[in-house]
Amino acid sequence: MFSGRTVTPTQLVTSSAIYLLLVLNTPFLQALANAVQATDMTDYAFTAAVAVVLLCAHVLVLTVFTVPYVLKPLLVVLIIATASIAYFMHEYGIVIDFNMVRNTFETNQAEAADLITAKLVASIAVFGVLPAALVAWVPVSWPSFPALFMQNLKRAGVVGFIGIVVLGGFYAEFASFFRENRIVLQKLAPSNAVSATLKYAQTRFAAERGPVVPFATDARKGAHWSRSSRPAVVVVVIGETARADRFSLNGYEKATNPLLSKVDGLLNFGHVTSCGTDTADSVPCIFSGLGHDHFSPDAAARREDLLDIAKRAGVSVLWRENQTGCKGVCDRVPSEVLTNSKDDRYCSDGECHDEILLDGLPDKLRAMKDGGLVVLHMMGSHGPAYYKRYPAAFATFQPTCKTSQFSHCNSEEISNAFDNTILYTDYVLAKLIASLKDVADGGIDTAMIYASDHGESLGEKGLYLHGMPYSLAPKEQTHVPMVMWLSEPYRTAFGIDGACLQSRTATPYSHDNVFHTVIGMLNIETQETDSRLDILSGCRHERVGMQKAEQSKTP
């Protein structure tokens, strides 16, 4: 690679990128091979494609810093750091994530000293210090600045083109593989350490900003609570990755909603758009009250949300979790994480089906004598392992994709597996409504609203999964299902005009409406709500509701 006594910038960048990826990243390459478990040429081609794309990415990043007095110091640091990271991953079988970086920064001197061994020193010396010294020693033949600029531009163009072409040829495989095998990326050094460190720094900065700012401090229960002897409980169900166009309620040709379609009084809103294209944005956005146009994760984290408002107004609040977390929304209210349950009625292989969210729920609702707000966070249709999201009894649409590696399945199999997740969601929601009917018969006014956090691409236009930038995201990732159900006692007590509400189901709505609608459903009064965004606003007839509520008190 090196010619004569000097090397060119291109030679130094290319050889360093190869060394960083193919020599120092053996833990990553081993994890990749173990996850792929190649059995045919397609698997081997995908593995090679990953290596090519990552090599191109390394060269691109280094090209940005290919200038005198910058490139060499950067390479020295990267090589030694990557060698150190590789040693710990190889020696202890760890991954470098947020928690590991936090442990590193927050450990004490004695604990750190225990990790310094002769093997550590020798490994870093051989694979880190010696190559870094070679980089520092070898002379570089730097051209003039204009010539260097053109060389860097040409190099970036070539490797960028190669990377894009290879990535485009294996996009479906990349999307499905790394969505399901994120732990593999956590072994790619030094990017794993850089990203985890940045996340840690961001978290520490957020913690230092001080307490969460109060929001809607004037929140209180409205007139309904003083005139009715029956408490009201609203259940908000946050779905995961469900697409509106895969609900037969919205005209899909497969019968994915056989049970919900038979529920009396069900309100199906067929034109709803999400706030984001991933859970980390959509869930906080739904509960923040900021709305899509003003939302940011940082802004939402700085102030209280819908759950805080309900709690302040005197309503009992409970979050039940069967997903990867509430993204900070439930940090200040009671919550139950069910994902680690060992209940073999719902759980197996470290994962629980969404029915677990309903287990024991009626008793919890009956205990909310002052009214309540319950949030159920579903696993829903989370991909790419759609086949894991439903019990075997719901594998109705066949054939199905029974792997998270999309390259091993055709489009029909992927689609069928996804549709089975919707079929199971239909069952869970119908079962929930049946439970709410029973609770209502026992003296509590119940209501439910369901909305998916975002949609999912299933191969349309070559896209899979979700998480595209919102401005570029296809409708498959932003058009989400939303349904509402109000028990008859709830309709009576709150004076809901069913015909009025039904007439609004064809109206375009968004996640922005959920915050204001739920506050209205709970009859919480605050200046921070916008009645124009409350779907039920204008369909409540307070006088009728008051008269009927008073009549219900009369023996």
C-alpha positions in Angstrom: 0.0 0.0 0.0 2.9 2.4 0.9 5.1 3.5 -2.0 8.7 4.5 -1.2 9.3 6.5 1.9 6.1 8.5 1.8 2.4 7.7 1.4 -0.3 9.7 -0.3 -3.4 10.9 1.7 -5.5 8.4 -0.2 -3.2 5.5 0.8 -3.2 6.5 4.4 -7.0 7.0 4.6 -7.7 3.7 2.8 -5.3 1.6 4.7 -6.4 3.0 8.0 -10.1 2.4 7.2 -9.3 -1.2 6.3 -7.3 -1.7 9.6 -10.0 -0.1 11.7 -12.8 -2.1 10.2 -11.3 -5.5 9.3 -8.6 -5.9 12.0 -9.8 -4.0 15.1 -13.5 -4.8 14.6 -13.3 -8.6 14.9 -16.0 -8.5 17.7 -18.4 -6.8 15.3 -17.5 -9.1 12.4 -18.0 -12.1 14.6 -21.4 -10.8 15.8 -22.4 -10.1 12.2 -21.5 -13.6 11.1 -23.3 -15.2 14.1 -26.4 -13.1 13.4 -26.5 -13.8 9.7 -25.7 -17.5 10.0 -25.0 -17.7 6.3 -26.2 -20.8 4.5 -26.4 -19.7 0.9 -24.9 -17.2 -1.5 -27.5 -14.6 -0.7 -26.4 -14.5 2.9 -22.7 -14.4 2.0 -23.4 -11.6 -0.5 -25.3 -9.6 2.3 -22.4 -10.1 4.7 -20.0 -8.8 2.0 -22.3 -5.9 1.3 -22.3 -4.9 5.0 -18.4 -4.9 4.9 -18.3 -2.8 1.7 -20.8 -0.2 2.9 -19.1 0.2 6.3 -15.7 0.4 4.6 -17.0 3.2 2.4 -18.5 4.9 5.4 -15.1 4.8 7.2 -13.3 6.2 4.2 -15.9 9.0 3.8 -15.6 10.0 7.5 -11.8 10.1 7.4 -11.9 12.0 4.1 -13.7 14.9 5.9 -10.6 15.2 8.1 -8.0 14.6 5.5 -6.0 17.8 5.9 -2.4 18.4 7.3 -2.1 18.4 11.1 -5.6 16.9 11.5 -5.7 13.5 9.9 -2.7 11.9 11.7 -3.7 13.0 15.2 -7.2 11.8 14.6 -6.0 8.4 13.3 -3.8 8.0 16.3 -6.7 8.6 18.7 -9.1 6.4 16.7 -6.7 3.4 16.4 -5.8 3.4 20.1 -9.4 4.0 21.2 -10.8 1.3 18.9 -8.1 -1.2 20.0 -9.1 -0.5 23.6 -12.8 -0.9 22.9 -12.2 -4.1 20.9 -10.3 -5.6 23.8 -13.1 -5.1 26.3 -15.7 -6.3 23.9 -13.7 -9.4 23.1 -12.5 -10.1 26.6 -15.7 -9.6 28.5 -18.3 -10.2 25.8 -19.9 -6.7 26.4 -21.5 -4.3 24.1 -20.8 -0.6 24.2 -24.1 1.2 24.8 -25.4 4.1 27.0 -25.3 2.1 30.2 -21.7 0.9 29.6 -20.6 4.5 28.9 -22.4 5.7 32.0 -20.7 3.0 34.1 -17.4 4.1 32.7 -17.8 7.7 33.6 -19.4 7.0 37.0 -17.1 4.3 38.2 -14.6 5.0 41.0 -10.8 4.8 40.8 -10.6 1.4 42.5 -13.0 -0.3 40.1 -11.2 1.2 37.1 -7.9 -0.1 38.4 -9.2 -3.6 38.6 -9.6 -3.6 34.8 -6.0 -2.7 34.1 -4.3 -5.9 33.5 -1.1 -7.1 31.7 -3.2 -8.5 28.9 -5.0 -5.2 28.5 -1.7 -3.3 28.2 -0.2 -5.8 25.8 -3.3 -5.9 23.6 -3.5 -2.1 23.3 0.2 -1.9 22.7 0.2 -4.4 19.9 -3.0 -3.5 18.2 -3.2 0.1 19.1 0.0 1.9 20.1 2.3 0.3 17.5 0.0 0.9 14.5 -0.7 4.4 15.7 3.0 5.0 16.0 3.5 3.8 12.4 0.8 6.3 11.3 2.5 9.0 13.2 5.9 8.1 11.8 5.3 7.6 8.1 5.7 10.8 6.1 2.7 12.0 4.0 3.2 13.6 0.6 0.7 16.4 0.9 -0.3 18.2 -2.4 -1.2 21.8 -2.6 -4.5 22.7 -0.9 -6.5 23.1 -4.2 -5.1 19.7 -5.4 -5.9 18.1 -2.0 -9.4 19.5 -2.1 -10.1 17.9 -5.5 -8.5 14.6 -4.3 -10.8 14.5 -1.3 -13.8 15.4 -3.3 -13.1 12.7 -5.9 -12.4 10.1 -3.2 -15.7 11.0 -1.4 -17.6 10.8 -4.7 -16.2 7.4 -5.6 -16.7 5.7 -2.2 -20.1 7.4 -1.7 -21.3 6.2 -5.1 -20.1 2.6 -4.3 -21.7 2.7 -0.9 -25.0 3.9 -2.2 -25.2 1.4 -5.0 -24.4 -1.5 -2.7 -26.8 -0.3 0.0 -29.5 0.2 -2.5 -29.1 -3.3 -3.8 -29.5 -4.8 -0.3 -31.8 -2.2 1.3 -34.5 -4.6 2.4 -31.9 -6.9 4.0 -30.1 -4.0 5.7 -33.4 -2.5 7.1 -34.8 -5.8 8.5 -31.4 -7.2 9.8 -30.2 -4.1 11.7 -33.7 -3.3 13.0 -33.9 -6.7 14.7 -30.1 -7.0 15.5 -29.3 -3.6 16.9 -26.9 -5.3 19.3 -24.6 -6.1 16.3 -24.2 -2.3 15.6 -23.4 -1.8 19.3 -20.2 -3.8 18.6 -19.1 -1.6 15.7 -16.2 0.5 17.1 -15.6 3.3 17.5 -19.0 4.5 16.4 -20.7 2.6 19.3 -18.6 4.5 21.8 -19.1 7.9 20.1 -22.9 7.6 19.9 -23.2 6.2 23.4 -21.0 9.0 24.8 -23.0 11.7 23.0 -26.2 10.2 24.4 -24.8 10.1 27.9 -23.6 13.7 27.6 -27.1 14.7 26.3 -28.7 13.0 29.3 -26.4 14.6 31.8 -27.1 18.0 30.2 -30.8 17.4 30.4 -30.6 16.4 34.0 -28.6 19.6 34.8 -31.4 21.8 33.3 -33.3 21.4 36.5 -36.8 20.0 37.3 -39.5 19.6 34.7 -41.5 22.8 34.1 -45.1 22.6 35.4 -47.8 22.6 32.7 -51.5 23.4 33.0 -51.2 24.2 36.7 -54.9 25.4 36.6 -56.1 21.9 35.8 -59.1 20.7 37.8 -62.1 18.4 37.4 -65.0 20.0 35.6 -68.7 20.2 36.5 -69.5 16.6 35.6 -67.5 15.2 38.5 -69.6 17.2 41.0 -73.0 16.2 39.6 -72.4 12.5 38.9 -72.1 9.8 41.5 -70.3 7.5 39.0 -66.6 7.8 38.4 -65.3 7.8 34.8 -62.3 6.0 33.5 -60.7 6.6 30.1 -58.3 4.0 28.6 -55.8 5.2 26.0 -54.3 2.4 23.9 -51.1 3.3 22.1 -50.6 0.9 19.2 -47.3 0.1 17.6 -46.5 0.2 13.9 -50.1 -0.4 12.7 -51.1 0.9 9.3 -54.5 2.4 8.7 -54.7 0.9 5.2 -54.4 -2.6 6.8 -57.5 -2.2 8.9 -60.5 -3.8 7.1 -62.5 -1.1 8.9 -60.8 1.3 6.4 -61.6 -0.9 3.4 -58.7 -3.3 3.4 -59.7 -6.4 1.4 -58.6 -8.9 4.1 -60.8 -9.3 7.2 -58.3 -8.0 9.7 -61.0 -6.5 11.9 -63.6 -9.3 12.2 -64.4 -8.4 15.9 -64.1 -4.7 15.9 -66.4 -4.5 12.9 -69.2 -6.1 15.1 -68.8 -3.7 18.1 -71.8 -1.5 18.5 -71.0 2.1 18.7 -67.4 1.8 17.6 -66.1 5.0 16.0 -63.4 4.4 13.3 -61.4 7.5 12.3 -60.0 6.6 8.9 -57.9 9.7 8.1 -55.4 10.2 10.9 -51.8 11.1 10.6 -49.0 10.5 13.1 -46.8 13.0 14.8 -43.6 11.1 13.9 -42.4 8.0 12.2 -40.9 6.3 15.2 -41.9 5.6 18.8 -39.3 8.0 20.3 -41.0 10.9 18.6 -44.7 9.9 18.4 -45.3 8.7 21.9 -44.0 11.9 23.7 -45.6 14.0 21.0 -49.0 12.5 21.6 -48.9 13.3 25.3 -47.0 16.6 25.3 -49.7 18.8 23.9 -47.1 20.6 21.8 -48.5 19.3 18.5 -46.5 18.1 15.5 -45.4 21.6 14.4 -43.9 22.6 17.7 -42.8 19.2 19.1 -39.2 18.2 19.8 -38.0 15.5 22.2 -36.2 18.1 24.2 -39.1 20.4 24.5 -41.4 17.6 25.6 -38.8 16.4 28.2 -38.7 19.9 29.7 -42.3 20.1 30.7 -45.1 18.1 32.2 -47.5 16.2 30.0 -51.1 14.8 29.8 -50.5 12.3 32.6 -49.2 15.0 34.9 -52.3 17.2 34.2 -54.7 14.3 34.9 -52.8 13.5 38.1 -53.0 17.2 39.2 -56.7 17.3 38.6 -57.2 14.4 41.0 -57.6 11.6 38.5 -55.8 8.3 39.2 -53.2 7.5 36.5 -51.6 4.2 35.5 -49.3 3.3 32.6 -49.0 -0.4 31.6 -46.1 -1.2 29.4 -45.5 -4.1 26.9 -43.1 -2.2 24.7 -39.6 -0.8 25.0 -40.5 2.0 27.4 -42.7 5.1 27.7 -40.0 7.4 26.4 -40.2 9.6 29.5 -43.9 10.1 29.4 -44.7 8.0 32.4 -41.7 8.9 34.6 -43.8 10.7 37.2 -46.9 8.5 37.5 -47.4 4.8 38.5 -46.4 2.4 35.8 -46.2 -1.4 35.3 -43.7 -2.9 33.0 -45.0 -6.2 31.8 -42.3 -7.1 29.3 -40.3 -9.1 31.8 -43.3 -11.2 33.0 -42.9 -14.9 33.2 -46.6 -15.6 32.9 -46.7 -18.5 30.4 -50.3 -17.6 29.5 -49.0 -14.7 27.5 -45.2 -14.9 27.5 -42.6 -17.1 26.0 -39.0 -16.8 24.8 -38.6 -13.5 26.7 -41.5 -11.7 24.9 -45.2 -11.2 25.9 -48.2 -10.9 23.7 -50.4 -7.8 24.2 -53.2 -9.7 26.0 -51.1 -9.3 29.1 -52.0 -5.7 29.2 -55.6 -6.7 29.9 -54.7 -9.1 32.7 -56.2 -7.8 36.0 -57.2 -4.6 34.3 -60.9 -4.6 35.3 -60.0 -4.7 39.0 -57.6 -1.9 38.6 -60.3 0.2 36.9 -62.8 -0.5 39.6 -60.3 0.7 42.2 -60.2 4.1 40.6 -63.0 5.6 42.7 -62.0 9.2 41.8 -61.9 8.5 38.1 -58.9 7.3 36.1 -56.7 7.5 33.1 -55.0 4.2 32.0 -52.5 4.0 29.2 -51.8 0.6 27.6 -48.6 0.6 25.4 -48.8 -2.3 23.0 -46.1 -4.3 21.2 -48.6 -4.3 18.3 -47.0 -4.9 14.9 -43.4 -4.1 15.8 -41.1 -5.4 13.1 -39.3 -7.0 11.4 -40.2 -10.1 13.5 -43.9 -9.8 12.9 -44.4 -13.5 13.4 -43.5 -13.0 17.1 -46.2 -10.5 17.8 -49.2 -12.8 17.8 -50.1 -16.3 19.2 -50.1 -19.2 16.8 -53.9 -19.2 16.8 -53.9 -15.9 14.9 -51.6 -17.0 12.0 -54.7 -16.8 9.8 -53.1 -15.3 6.7 -50.7 -17.7 5.0 -48.0 -18.2 4.0 -46.1 -16.1 6.5 -42.6 -14.8 7.0 -41.2 -16.6 10.0 -37.9 -14.8 10.2 -36.7 -11.3 10.8 -34.5 -11.5 7.7 -36.7 -10.2 4.9 -34.4 -11.5 2.2 -35.6 -15.0 3.2 -39.2 -14.1 2.5 -41.3 -12.9 -0.4 -43.6 -9.8 -0.3 -46.7 -12.0 0.2 -45.2 -13.7 3.3 -44.1 -10.4 4.8 -47.5 -8.9 4.2 -49.4 -11.8 5.7 -47.3 -11.9 8.8 -48.0 -8.1 9.3 -51.7 -8.6 8.7 -51.8 -11.3 11.3 -50.5 -8.7 13.8 -53.4 -6.5 12.9 -55.8 -9.4 13.4 -54.4 -10.0 16.9 -54.6 -6.3 17.7 -58.3 -6.5 16.6 -58.8 -9.3 19.1 -57.1 -7.5 22.0 -59.1 -4.3 21.4 -62.3 -6.2 21.2 -61.5 -8.0 24.4 -60.7 -4.7 26.1 -64.0 -3.2 25.0 -65.8 -6.3 26.4 -64.1 -5.7 29.7 -65.0 -2.1 29.7 -68.6 -3.0 29.2 -68.5 -5.2 32.2 -66.9 -2.4 34.3 -69.5 0.1 33.1 -72.3 -2.3 34.2 -70.7 -2.3 37.6 -71.0 1.5 38.1 -68.1 3.1 36.3 -68.4 5.1 33.1 -65.8 3.8 30.7 -64.4 5.0 27.4 -61.5 4.0 25.2 -59.4 5.6 22.4 -56.8 3.7 20.4 -54.2 5.1 18.0 -51.0 3.6 16.6 -47.8 5.6 17.1 -46.8 5.4 13.5 -47.1 3.1 10.4 -44.8 0.8 8.6 -43.4 0.3 5.1 -43.7 -3.2 3.8 -41.7 -2.9 0.6 -43.6 -0.1 -1.2 -41.1 1.9 -3.3 -38.4 -0.4 -1.9 -38.8 0.8 1.7 -39.2 -1.3 4.8 -40.0 -0.7 8.4 -40.3 2.9 9.5 -38.2 5.9 10.9 -37.9 7.9 7.6 -37.5 11.6 8.1 -41.0 13.0 8.4 -40.7 15.3 5.4 -39.7 12.3 3.2 -41.8 9.6 4.9 -44.4 7.8 2.7 -48.0 7.7 3.8 -47.5 4.1 4.9 -45.5 5.3 7.8 -47.7 8.3 8.8 -51.3 7.2 8.1 -52.3 5.4 11.3 -55.5 3.8 12.5 -57.5 5.3 15.3 -60.8 4.0 16.9 -62.9 5.2 19.9 -65.5 3.5 22.0 -67.7 5.0 24.6 -69.8 2.9 26.9 -73.5 3.7 27.0 -73.4 5.0 30.6 -70.5 7.2 29.6 -72.4 8.6 26.6 -75.4 9.3 28.9 -73.5 10.9 31.7 -71.5 13.2 29.4 -74.4 13.9 27.0 -72.6 12.6 23.9 -74.5 12.9 20.7 -73.6 9.7 18.9 -74.9 10.8 15.5 -72.8 14.0 15.8 -69.7 12.0 16.6 -70.3 9.5 13.9 -70.5 12.3 11.4 -66.9 13.2 12.2 -65.3 9.9 11.5 -64.4 10.9 8.0 -62.8 14.1 9.1 -59.0 14.3 8.8 -57.4 14.2 12.3 -53.9 13.7 13.7 -52.1 12.8 16.9 -52.5 16.5 17.8 -56.1 15.8 18.6 -55.5 13.0 21.1 -54.1 15.2 23.9 -57.1 17.6 23.8 -59.7 14.9 23.2 -58.5 12.8 26.2 -58.6 15.9 28.5 -62.1 16.5 27.3 -63.1 12.9 27.8 -62.0 13.2 31.4 -63.8 16.5 31.8 -60.6 18.2 33.0 -60.7 22.0 32.7 -57.6 24.0 31.9 -56.7 27.0 29.8 -54.0 24.9 28.1 -56.5 22.9 26.0 -57.9 23.9 22.6 -61.6 22.8 22.1 -61.0 23.0 18.4 -58.8 20.0 18.7 -61.1 18.0 20.9 -62.9 15.6 18.7 -65.9 15.4 21.0 -66.3 19.2 21.3 -69.6 20.2 19.9 -71.0 16.8 20.3 -71.6 17.2 24.0 -74.9 18.4 25.2 -74.2 19.5 28.7 -77.8 20.1 29.7 -79.0 16.7 28.6 -76.0 15.1 30.2 -76.7 16.9 33.5 -80.3 15.9 33.5 -79.6 12.3 32.8 -76.7 12.2 35.4 -79.1 13.7 38.0 -81.7 11.1 37.1 -79.2 8.3 37.7 -78.8 9.5 41.3 -82.5 9.3 42.0 -83.4 5.9 43.7 
